[in-house]
Each structure stands twice: as C-alpha cells, then as structure tokens.
Amino acid sequence: MPSPRILIAQGGGPTAVINQSLVGVVLAARHGGVQQSVYGARHGVRGILNEDLLDLSRETGAQLEAVARTPSSALGSTRDKPDLAYCQEILKVLKAHEIGHFFYIGGNDSADTVRIVSEQARLTGYPIRCIHIPKTIDNDLVGNDHTPGFPSAARFVVQAFIGANLDNASLTGVYVAVVMGRHAGFLTAASALARKFPGDGPHLIYLPERTFDPERFVSEVEDAHDRYGRCVVAVSEGVHDAGGAPIAAKLAPGVERDPHGNVQLSGTGALADLLCAQIRDRLGIKRVRGETFGYLQRSFAGCVSDVDQREAREVGEAAVAFARTHDRDGSVSIKRVGNYAVDYELAPLETVAARTRVMEDGLISPTGTDVTEAFGAYLRPLLGSGLPEADRLRASPVPKRLKAR
C-alpha cells in the first residue's frame, strides 16, 4: 500500500483558480478518514529536485480558503520541462520523503512529467500513485470539455472586449488586441461573447487554427472599417502563415525566443504593433491602436468565474478520491453532461501528456474570422454569474433646422 504522505506541485502559467485545486487536494486529504501529511513543492518540479518543500498540513482551514480565493500559484511555478533524467531525479526525492501520492497541477507538459515519473516508479517497483490535475488558460488539454483556468481567463477577455468595443465606438478607428494562445484559439474566440448589439466588435477574430494572410488581413480590416465606420480586431498570439511560421517572427525576424526555442509571443507588444503599422501604412487610417493582453488575462483579480472556481476545487478533490479508490495513475478530466453539469473521470496519462487540443472546425465560422453559434453555446455556461453588460442610448434624433436641406 502507498504511504499516506502526499506531495503536490504547480507547474506552467498561473491562473485565477489554480489555488482552488491545491486547496481541494489538501482539504480532501484531511477528510478521507486517513491521517495524511501533505507537502507542497515550491516552484513546481524544480522545488522537488531542490527538496524545497512546505508542510501544508499545518495550514488552518481559514487560511487555505483565503489562499483558494487568491489568483496565481501560491506554491510558485516553473517552466522546466523535465526529460527522463530529470524525472528520475524527481523519483529519488519522492522515495527519500516516502511520498505515496504525487499530484501535479498543470497543462500537457505537466501531464507528461507525471507520465514519466509514473513509468519510472513502476520500473523500480516503488508504490506511488501519480495523478495529473488539469490547468491551463489555453483550454488545450485533450480529453477535457474544458480546463480549469480557461473560463476565468475567457471572462477577462469578454469583459476587456466589452470595454474596448465601447471605447472604439466613442472614438472611432481601428483597435487590435492580441490574446494568448500559441496553438489553440479558444481564448481569442471568447472575445465574440462581448457582442450585444448588431455592429458590436470584435468585427474580426483571427485564430491559430486558420492560416493568417497579412494581405488578406489588411483587406478585411478595410472592409470592416468601411462597413461599420470603425473596426475592432481580436488576434491570437499564435497566428501563423501557410508554412506554420508565426506571423510575429515573419514580420519581425528579431523577436525573442524562449528557452525551448519558441518565439516569445506573450511578453512583448510586437505583434500588435506590427499589425497596426500595416494598417496605418496600407490604409491611411490615422487612429489605429494596438494592445497585448499578455499576463493580465491569466490571474486578473476580481474577474473570476464562479463556475471555474467550483470546478477547479472539485478536480483537486476528485484527484484525491481517484488516488484512493483507483488502482492506476491518470489525469483528471472534465466531461460535460446535460445543460449544464460536469462529471470527472480519470483518463490514462498517455492520452493527455504532451498532446494539444485545438478548436474544432464546428466552432469556427466558414470565413475563418469569426466563431459559430455552437461556440457561444459552449462557452456561455463557463463564464459564470454576474457578467457585466453594456447598454446604449435609445433616444430619437432631433430634426435638423439649419442643415435640413
């Protein structure tokens, strides 16, 4: 039988609700009828390697609940992407501290780490249960209807575009906002739910699931500007050309790259600036503004979906339940049932690890610059209650006297 001692870590980009999953594990461990010590690794797997561990068993319930409501990763995170040798070192630490249950909250790379550690534990005969707990604002985990963290980030995007559309309607011009999403466009697509009235923006939505043509982009902006007298654009940071090269790199070859060799998409405003320059130079529109939402959408305080909070807590609780009742390792997955509820299942790690989900074709409009009604139906229940709404004046115009003719 595995030791009752638990180790939990958080990896990858923070979210507004990742601490709900952390607290879900800690509290579920307390209420299971078996006294379990719960350790937390500071800064993800790097903290495991460094034996930089905290005893979360000593935290009060009130303090844990306060942390659960706090955005970002309370334990700290890491971008380390462990290989086999790295995971073998992780396993050495788990053995030294007699860890019986290992929980890692994160995305597809985190799931891959759990998979490798699980395989190495089996090969060495070490009795440990390894469970991946889903988290990512990109919503790109295979086998999940959606992923904790995405609904709150989507709520931020919706609210940001409600405001951007109102601003653009007051002082007309072109507004371009770049939203996170290297391979999956779910977060950028969420901008569509900012619309309330005919003519509301975003008028154009560009997703990494479709090829981005800079020439066609300028033409489509011109058409929208002619039609509405203004244009609001949502662009995924991961838009690419027909060959798969990121547009950010194509327009500016000198952009930064991260430690894995990927073009740095989120840390700069390069793509928004470059697209705005194209519009100004080619169309002669004077009022053109661009922004990159960047890290703001990940952990924005006060902009959290209550649905997301609840489900993030429940995936942590489900992970503990699965670790106790199932005789296999796995990844907690969210399944939608009815309209609207969810169930939790334990998926095989290899079906989630290092795999990327993208938006299904049925969610993207035939034009490639918008979403379908199916996407709206998919996202609305996730955004939670109390979403702000915009309105407009309905007063009738006063007839002109001096310029009536």
KERO-158287 format. One record per residue (C-alpha): residue in one letter; chain; residue number from 1; x negated, y, z. Coordinates in steps of 0.05 Angstrom, whole numbers. Each point is the difference from the previous one (the first is absolute). Layout:
<nodes>
{"A","A",NUM,{X,Y,Z}},
...
</nodes>
This chain:
<nodes>
{"M","A",1,{0,0,0}},
{"P","A",2,{-26,70,-16}},
{"S","A",3,{-22,45,57}},
{"P","A",4,{54,50,22}},
{"R","A",5,{-49,57,-12}},
{"I","A",6,{20,47,-57}},
{"L","A",7,{-43,47,-42}},
{"I","A",8,{33,53,-44}},
{"A","A",9,{-30,50,-49}},
{"Q","A",10,{23,52,-49}},
{"G","A",11,{-31,8,-70}},
{"G","A",12,{5,46,-60}},
{"G","A",13,{36,66,-5}},
{"P","A",14,{41,22,60}},
{"T","A",15,{76,7,-3}},
{"A","A",16,{54,34,41}},
{"V","A",17,{24,-66,30}},
{"I","A",18,{-61,-46,4}},
{"N","A",19,{-2,8,75}},
{"Q","A",20,{71,-28,5}},
{"S","A",21,{-28,-66,-26}},
{"L","A",22,{-58,4,50}},
{"V","A",23,{47,11,58}},
{"G","A",24,{48,-53,-26}},
{"V","A",25,{-56,-51,7}},
{"V","A",26,{-21,23,69}},
{"L","A",27,{70,1,29}},
{"A","A",28,{22,-65,-33}},
{"A","A",29,{-62,-33,30}},
{"R","A",30,{22,22,69}},
{"H","A",31,{71,-26,-7}},
{"G","A",32,{-14,-69,-27}},
{"G","A",33,{-2,-38,65}},
{"V","A",34,{-76,-11,-6}},
{"Q","A",35,{-50,48,31}},
{"Q","A",36,{-42,25,-59}},
{"S","A",37,{-58,48,2}},
{"V","A",38,{3,48,-59}},
{"Y","A",39,{-64,32,-27}},
{"G","A",40,{-3,54,-53}},
{"A","A",41,{-59,10,-46}},
{"R","A",42,{-21,72,-11}},
{"H","A",43,{-6,19,-74}},
{"G","A",44,{24,-66,-28}},
{"V","A",45,{-46,-57,-18}},
{"R","A",46,{-61,44,11}},
{"G","A",47,{21,4,73}},
{"I","A",48,{4,-76,3}},
{"L","A",49,{-70,-7,-26}},
{"N","A",50,{-25,52,50}},
{"E","A",51,{41,-32,57}},
{"D","A",52,{31,69,9}},
{"L","A",53,{63,-26,33}},
{"L","A",54,{53,29,46}},
{"D","A",55,{43,-38,50}},
{"L","A",56,{70,21,-21}},
{"S","A",57,{31,-44,54}},
{"R","A",58,{-13,56,50}},
{"E","A",59,{41,52,-37}},
{"T","A",60,{67,19,32}},
{"G","A",61,{64,-11,-39}},
{"A","A",62,{15,75,0}},
{"Q","A",63,{-69,15,-29}},
{"L","A",64,{8,-53,-53}},
{"E","A",65,{67,29,-21}},
{"A","A",66,{-30,69,-5}},
{"V","A",67,{-56,-27,-44}},
{"A","A",68,{51,-38,-42}},
{"R","A",69,{34,67,-18}},
{"T","A",70,{-68,31,-18}},
{"P","A",71,{-23,-1,-73}},
{"S","A",72,{-67,-27,-24}},
{"S","A",73,{-40,-59,25}},
{"A","A",74,{-7,3,76}},
{"L","A",75,{-57,-51,-1}},
{"G","A",76,{-35,34,-58}},
{"S","A",77,{-9,-31,-68}},
{"T","A",78,{-52,-18,-52}},
{"R","A",79,{-10,-6,-75}},
{"D","A",80,{-47,-59,8}},
{"K","A",81,{18,-56,-49}},
{"P","A",82,{-29,-63,31}},
{"D","A",83,{-30,-55,-42}},
{"L","A",84,{-13,-72,22}},
{"A","A",85,{-63,17,40}},
{"Y","A",86,{36,58,35}},
{"C","A",87,{59,-45,18}},
{"Q","A",88,{-46,-53,27}},
{"E","A",89,{-28,53,48}},
{"I","A",90,{71,19,19}},
{"L","A",91,{14,-72,17}},
{"K","A",92,{-61,-3,45}},
{"V","A",93,{28,58,41}},
{"L","A",94,{69,-32,3}},
{"K","A",95,{-31,-64,27}},
{"A","A",96,{-43,37,50}},
{"H","A",97,{60,35,29}},
{"E","A",98,{44,-63,-4}},
{"I","A",99,{52,34,-44}},
{"G","A",100,{59,-46,-15}},
{"H","A",101,{42,48,-41}},
{"F","A",102,{-29,50,-50}},
{"F","A",103,{47,53,-29}},
{"Y","A",104,{-23,49,-53}},
{"I","A",105,{45,57,-21}},
{"G","A",106,{-15,24,-71}},
{"G","A",107,{8,-6,-75}},
{"N","A",108,{-20,-52,-51}},
{"D","A",109,{-75,5,16}},
{"S","A",110,{16,-10,74}},
{"A","A",111,{41,-62,-18}},
{"D","A",112,{-60,-26,-38}},
{"T","A",113,{-44,9,62}},
{"V","A",114,{51,-40,41}},
{"R","A",115,{0,-54,-54}},
{"I","A",116,{-76,-7,1}},
{"V","A",117,{-4,-1,76}},
{"S","A",118,{56,-52,2}},
{"E","A",119,{-36,-45,-50}},
{"Q","A",120,{-66,6,38}},
{"A","A",121,{34,-17,66}},
{"R","A",122,{30,-63,-31}},
{"L","A",123,{-67,-20,-29}},
{"T","A",124,{-34,6,68}},
{"G","A",125,{58,-31,38}},
{"Y","A",126,{13,62,42}},
{"P","A",127,{73,2,25}},
{"I","A",128,{26,70,-17}},
{"R","A",129,{63,27,-31}},
{"C","A",130,{-13,56,-51}},
{"I","A",131,{58,45,-20}},
{"H","A",132,{0,59,-47}},
{"I","A",133,{50,56,16}},
{"P","A",134,{20,42,-61}},
{"K","A",135,{-15,74,-6}},
{"T","A",136,{-11,48,-57}},
{"I","A",137,{31,64,-26}},
{"D","A",138,{-12,-24,-72}},
{"N","A",139,{54,-54,8}},
{"D","A",140,{-44,-47,-41}},
{"L","A",141,{0,-64,41}},
{"V","A",142,{23,-60,-40}},
{"G","A",143,{58,-40,30}},
{"N","A",144,{30,59,39}},
{"D","A",145,{63,38,-17}},
{"H","A",146,{-37,60,28}},
{"T","A",147,{-57,12,48}},
{"P","A",148,{0,37,67}},
{"G","A",149,{-30,69,-9}},
{"F","A",150,{28,10,-69}},
{"P","A",151,{70,23,21}},
{"S","A",152,{-27,56,44}},
{"A","A",153,{-50,22,-53}},
{"A","A",154,{56,-1,-52}},
{"R","A",155,{42,42,47}},
{"F","A",156,{-56,51,2}},
{"V","A",157,{-5,1,-76}},
{"V","A",158,{75,9,-7}},
{"Q","A",159,{1,58,49}},
{"A","A",160,{-62,32,-31}},
{"F","A",161,{32,-1,-69}},
{"I","A",162,{66,28,26}},
{"G","A",163,{-40,60,24}},
{"A","A",164,{-44,3,-62}},
{"N","A",165,{61,-1,-46}},
{"L","A",166,{34,56,39}},
{"D","A",167,{-64,42,-3}},
{"N","A",168,{-8,-12,-74}},
{"A","A",169,{73,19,-13}},
{"S","A",170,{-12,66,36}},
{"L","A",171,{-64,19,-35}},
{"T","A",172,{2,-39,-65}},
{"G","A",173,{-60,-32,-33}},
{"V","A",174,{-33,-68,0}},
{"Y","A",175,{-16,-38,64}},
{"V","A",176,{-41,-64,0}},
{"A","A",177,{-8,-43,62}},
{"V","A",178,{-47,-61,3}},
{"V","A",179,{25,-56,45}},
{"M","A",180,{-38,-60,27}},
{"G","A",181,{2,-66,-37}},
{"R","A",182,{-59,-29,-38}},
{"H","A",183,{35,-59,-32}},
{"A","A",184,{72,3,25}},
{"G","A",185,{46,59,-12}},
{"F","A",186,{52,-11,54}},
{"L","A",187,{-20,61,41}},
{"T","A",188,{-1,46,-60}},
{"A","A",189,{67,-28,-23}},
{"A","A",190,{30,19,67}},
{"S","A",191,{-2,72,-23}},
{"A","A",192,{61,-14,-43}},
{"L","A",193,{44,-3,62}},
{"A","A",194,{-14,73,13}},
{"R","A",195,{51,17,-54}},
{"K","A",196,{70,21,19}},
{"F","A",197,{27,44,-56}},
{"P","A",198,{-7,-5,-76}},
{"G","A",199,{-64,33,-21}},
{"D","A",200,{-36,-13,66}},
{"G","A",201,{-72,-22,-2}},
{"P","A",202,{-42,-39,-6}},
{"H","A",203,{15,4,-74}},
{"L","A",204,{-57,-47,-18}},
{"I","A",205,{-29,-59,39}},
{"Y","A",206,{-64,-34,-21}},
{"L","A",207,{-17,-69,28}},
{"P","A",208,{-62,-45,-6}},
{"E","A",209,{45,-55,-27}},
{"R","A",210,{3,38,-66}},
{"T","A",211,{-56,26,-44}},
{"F","A",212,{-13,75,8}},
{"D","A",213,{-12,39,-64}},
{"P","A",214,{-25,71,14}},
{"E","A",215,{25,25,-67}},
{"R","A",216,{70,-28,11}},
{"F","A",217,{-2,27,72}},
{"V","A",218,{-9,72,-24}},
{"S","A",219,{55,-9,-51}},
{"E","A",220,{48,-28,51}},
{"V","A",221,{-15,57,49}},
{"E","A",222,{15,49,-56}},
{"D","A",223,{66,-33,-16}},
{"A","A",224,{22,-1,73}},
{"H","A",225,{-21,73,9}},
{"D","A",226,{40,20,-62}},
{"R","A",227,{61,-39,25}},
{"Y","A",228,{1,23,73}},
{"G","A",229,{-41,64,-2}},
{"R","A",230,{-48,-34,48}},
{"C","A",231,{-31,-68,13}},
{"V","A",232,{-17,-41,62}},
{"V","A",233,{-46,-60,-11}},
{"A","A",234,{-17,-59,45}},
{"V","A",235,{-64,-37,-20}},
{"S","A",236,{-30,-62,31}},
{"E","A",237,{-74,7,15}},
{"G","A",238,{-11,-66,-37}},
{"V","A",239,{26,19,-68}},
{"H","A",240,{-46,-27,-54}},
{"D","A",241,{-10,-3,-75}},
{"A","A",242,{14,-59,-47}},
{"G","A",243,{-67,-30,18}},
{"G","A",244,{13,3,74}},
{"A","A",245,{-48,57,15}},
{"P","A",246,{27,49,53}},
{"I","A",247,{20,66,-30}},
{"A","A",248,{-37,35,57}},
{"A","A",249,{-65,-31,-25}},
{"K","A",250,{17,12,-73}},
{"L","A",251,{13,74,9}},
{"A","A",252,{-57,10,49}},
{"P","A",253,{-56,-52,-6}},
{"G","A",254,{-35,27,61}},
{"V","A",255,{52,-20,51}},
{"E","A",256,{-20,-36,64}},
{"R","A",257,{2,-75,10}},
{"D","A",258,{13,-38,64}},
{"P","A",259,{-46,-54,29}},
{"H","A",260,{36,-53,-42}},
{"G","A",261,{-13,38,-65}},
{"N","A",262,{71,25,-8}},
{"V","A",263,{12,71,-24}},
{"Q","A",264,{16,43,61}},
{"L","A",265,{72,18,-14}},
{"S","A",266,{28,26,66}},
{"G","A",267,{-54,42,31}},
{"T","A",268,{-1,56,-52}},
{"G","A",269,{48,43,-39}},
{"A","A",270,{-37,-15,-65}},
{"L","A",271,{57,-34,-38}},
{"A","A",272,{52,53,17}},
{"D","A",273,{-48,56,-20}},
{"L","A",274,{-19,-34,-65}},
{"L","A",275,{72,-12,-20}},
{"C","A",276,{19,72,17}},
{"A","A",277,{-58,25,-42}},
{"Q","A",278,{25,-41,-59}},
{"I","A",279,{69,32,7}},
{"R","A",280,{-27,71,5}},
{"D","A",281,{-48,-8,-58}},
{"R","A",282,{48,-35,-47}},
{"L","A",283,{67,31,17}},
{"G","A",284,{-19,69,24}},
{"I","A",285,{46,-5,60}},
{"K","A",286,{-27,49,52}},
{"R","A",287,{31,-27,64}},
{"V","A",288,{-28,-70,7}},
{"R","A",289,{-16,-29,68}},
{"G","A",290,{-27,-68,22}},
{"E","A",291,{-8,-36,66}},
{"T","A",292,{-25,-67,25}},
{"F","A",293,{39,-27,59}},
{"G","A",294,{-59,-43,20}},
{"Y","A",295,{-3,-24,73}},
{"L","A",296,{60,42,20}},
{"Q","A",297,{49,-53,-24}},
{"R","A",298,{-31,-56,42}},
{"S","A",299,{10,23,72}},
{"F","A",300,{42,63,-2}},
{"A","A",301,{28,10,70}},
{"G","A",302,{75,14,4}},
{"C","A",303,{15,-30,-68}},
{"V","A",304,{11,-73,18}},
{"S","A",305,{55,-48,-23}},
{"D","A",306,{36,-32,58}},
{"V","A",307,{10,-61,-44}},
{"D","A",308,{-75,-3,-10}},
{"Q","A",309,{-14,7,75}},
{"R","A",310,{47,-57,17}},
{"E","A",311,{-26,-47,-53}},
{"A","A",312,{-73,15,15}},
{"R","A",313,{14,-19,73}},
{"E","A",314,{36,-63,-22}},
{"V","A",315,{-56,-25,-45}},
{"G","A",316,{-47,3,60}},
{"E","A",317,{50,-38,42}},
{"A","A",318,{11,-50,-56}},
{"A","A",319,{-75,-12,-6}},
{"V","A",320,{-4,-21,73}},
{"A","A",321,{62,-45,-8}},
{"F","A",322,{-30,-33,-61}},
{"A","A",323,{-67,-10,34}},
{"R","A",324,{35,-37,57}},
{"T","A",325,{50,-41,-40}},
{"H","A",326,{-34,-15,-67}},
{"D","A",327,{-57,-49,-10}},
{"R","A",328,{-32,41,-56}},
{"D","A",329,{-31,68,-13}},
{"G","A",330,{33,51,-45}},
{"S","A",331,{24,70,-17}},
{"V","A",332,{64,29,27}},
{"S","A",333,{45,20,-58}},
{"I","A",334,{63,42,-3}},
{"K","A",335,{60,-28,-39}},
{"R","A",336,{61,43,-16}},
{"V","A",337,{68,-31,12}},
{"G","A",338,{69,30,-14}},
{"N","A",339,{7,75,-1}},
{"Y","A",340,{-40,15,43}},
{"A","A",341,{-36,-48,47}},
{"V","A",342,{-67,-37,2}},
{"D","A",343,{-27,-68,21}},
{"Y","A",344,{-72,-17,16}},
{"E","A",345,{-37,-60,-28}},
{"L","A",346,{-71,-27,6}},
{"A","A",347,{-30,-2,-69}},
{"P","A",348,{-64,-39,-18}},
{"L","A",349,{-60,46,5}},
{"E","A",350,{-24,-17,-70}},
{"T","A",351,{65,27,-30}},
{"V","A",352,{-13,70,29}},
{"A","A",353,{-75,6,8}},
{"A","A",354,{-36,44,-51}},
{"R","A",355,{62,4,-44}},
{"T","A",356,{35,64,-22}},
{"R","A",357,{73,11,-12}},
{"V","A",358,{20,54,-50}},
{"M","A",359,{68,30,-16}},
{"E","A",360,{45,-48,-37}},
{"D","A",361,{22,22,-70}},
{"G","A",362,{72,4,21}},
{"L","A",363,{-17,57,47}},
{"I","A",364,{-32,44,-54}},
{"S","A",365,{40,37,-53}},
{"P","A",366,{-10,-16,-74}},
{"T","A",367,{-32,68,-10}},
{"G","A",368,{-55,-18,50}},
{"T","A",369,{7,68,33}},
{"D","A",370,{56,-15,49}},
{"V","A",371,{30,-55,43}},
{"T","A",372,{66,-38,-7}},
{"E","A",373,{61,-2,44}},
{"A","A",374,{-25,-67,25}},
{"F","A",375,{-60,34,31}},
{"G","A",376,{45,50,36}},
{"A","A",377,{42,-57,28}},
{"Y","A",378,{-63,-35,22}},
{"L","A",379,{-31,59,36}},
{"R","A",380,{59,36,32}},
{"P","A",381,{11,-48,59}},
{"L","A",382,{-74,4,18}},
{"L","A",383,{-4,75,8}},
{"G","A",384,{38,-1,65}},
{"S","A",385,{51,46,31}},
{"G","A",386,{2,76,3}},
{"L","A",387,{-34,14,-66}},
{"P","A",388,{4,75,-13}},
{"E","A",389,{42,24,-59}},
{"A","A",390,{-4,64,-40}},
{"D","A",391,{59,40,-25}},
{"R","A",392,{12,60,-45}},
{"L","A",393,{44,61,-6}},
{"R","A",394,{66,-10,-37}},
{"A","A",395,{20,73,-7}},
{"S","A",396,{28,24,-67}},
{"P","A",397,{-41,50,-40}},
{"V","A",398,{23,73,0}},
{"P","A",399,{17,25,-70}},
{"K","A",400,{-51,49,-29}},
{"R","A",401,{21,72,-13}},
{"L","A",402,{-60,34,-30}},
{"K","A",403,{-24,-60,-41}},
{"A","A",404,{67,-30,-17}},
{"R","A",405,{-14,5,-74}},
</nodes>
